[in-house]
Every structure is written in structure tokens, then in C-alpha cells.
Amino acid sequence: MGTDEPRSLRAALVSHQVELDDEQIDALSRYVHSLWSWNEKLNLTRHTDYEKFVSRDVVDSQQLEQFLEPGERIVDVGTGGGVPGVILSILRPDLEVTLTESMAKKARAVEAIVKEAGLKIPVQHARAEDLLTDATFDTLVVRAVAPLSKLLRWFAPHWDSFNRLLVIKGPAWVDERHEAREAGLLRKLDLRKVAEYPLPGTDSNSVILSIRPKDQA
């Protein structure tokens, strides 16, 4: 890796007020270098410079991690290239993060990325809901996977295997919530917007939605 790359990453982190220690910055640098290398073979990310990586991927992950309790067991649903799960594990080594990816090529790629970055994060080539038939977790984290209605249908049979969903959404989340309500998918669930922050390069915001059964809210 060129000597300019870590400095460029540091500069992007500073510009977005992300404070990390040297070990975390080194881990992020190794991860994103491997991610971008694999991205030349597979479509894993559109965030192919440090500014976009930090302003979108790192910031999203940092916003998420403030809602996670120490030692939580986390599933990253449809991880793709490893966001937010890999970054969460770097920001919060106390978390037990499992990455899931249903597409075989992407699952193999992210497994290689994790290994090349020197990280120890389990990767499951499976749909997250299939994982829930044999294991329990605290929180499922979701970014850029599917509309709310589809997510809620997928996980409706599995609420005894996890406590909540934390979902990152863009400005369309209000329409998606309306669609889910109209379909009766939120009747037994409590949906709350727990964070809202600027979506870089737009006049819109990203949000984090917390969804859990009403009897647990």
C-alpha cells in the first residue's frame, strides 16, 4: 500500500470528525484496500475513494454502533462487501459480528477480504433468516438490502431468534413505512426513528430505524 493512502484515510476521517486510534485506522485501511481490489472483479461497492468510504460507509457504521450494547451478537444482513459489519467489528471489537451473504461469489469475496485484512469475522454463505433457524442473536443490522415490507416479511417468522432490527434508510423510508403499515406488517411491531443525519452530496438525510416486537418495546 502506498504511503499516501493511510494519510488520505486519516484526512477523510478528520474531515468527518471520526476519531479512531491508530490500530483501528490501520485495520480500516487494510480492509478498504482489499475491498477495492476485489471490487475490480465483483460489484461490491460504489464508494471507491476515501471521501465516499468515510462519509457513507464509516459514518453509517459509526451511527449504528452507538445503539449497540457491549458484547451484543450482531448479524449483518446481506453484507455485500462487508458494510456495515466489518466496520462495526473494527469500531467495536467487543461485538460478536457475523456477516451473511446469500450470493456465493460475494460471500467468497468478503471472506477473502476479511482474511486479507487480518480480521477474524465469521462469514456465512446463507440468507440471514436461514441462520436464525439454528441460532439466536441480539440485533440484525441492515443497509441497502430491501424495502421495509420485504424485510419484515422475511423476518416475521423469526422474532423468537433475535431482539430487534436496526435498519439504515434514505429519504424513501417514510413511503416504505406507509407501505408496510398498509400491508399490516407493523401491527405487532414498534418502529422508531432513533437517528437522523445528513446524506452527503444531497439535501436529504439518512435515518436509523429500530424495529422490535411491541411487547418488548
Phi, psi and omega in degrees: 000135181294153183292340180286335189295311178300323179295322178294320177296315178301318181298318179294320178297315180298317183295336179253016174056040175260113183259116179229158176276172185300321181296319179292319179295319178298318179296317177299319181296315178297317181297309186290328176298316179292319178302312182293326177296314179290334180294340177288341180257325182230154177276091183254333182203150172259357183264083191252025167219165187296325180299311180291320179302313182286312187292334180254301188286311182290317180297316176303315182293320179295320177297319179296316192295339180291346180259006182255129181283157178304133175077009181298148175266116190245139169246125172270110185279120179060061191295336182063247179270005176113009179253131008265359191300313181297315181294321176302318182292332176283317179292324186227082182298344180287339183284147173259095186261133172241130178265134175240142179207123184278338179275122187302315182298318180289323178298315178295321180295312182292329175297318178292320179300314179300316180295315181296329180279356179074027182255157178241088181229121180294140178240127179250122173279087185191159169286143184301323182293331176291325178297327184286351178284339184237357184214160178241150181218168178273309188222138170258128176253139188223130173218128173056048181247310185194162174298158182305317182302316180293316178302314183293326176291319180301315190262358181307319182282359193239016184293346175281355182253355177205166186264324185198162170254135167244115189240127173271128180225158173266196185297343180284000186298328181295316177295322179294322177297318179299315179299317180295321178295316180299329180275000179076015186279347181253009185302319183255010185241151175254118179248124179229139171276114185257347178206150175214132184207158186299142173264107188305140177082004180224174174263011184255176179237154166267155177227158169245125179254132174255126183233128178207163178300143182300328181285356177248353186289000000 
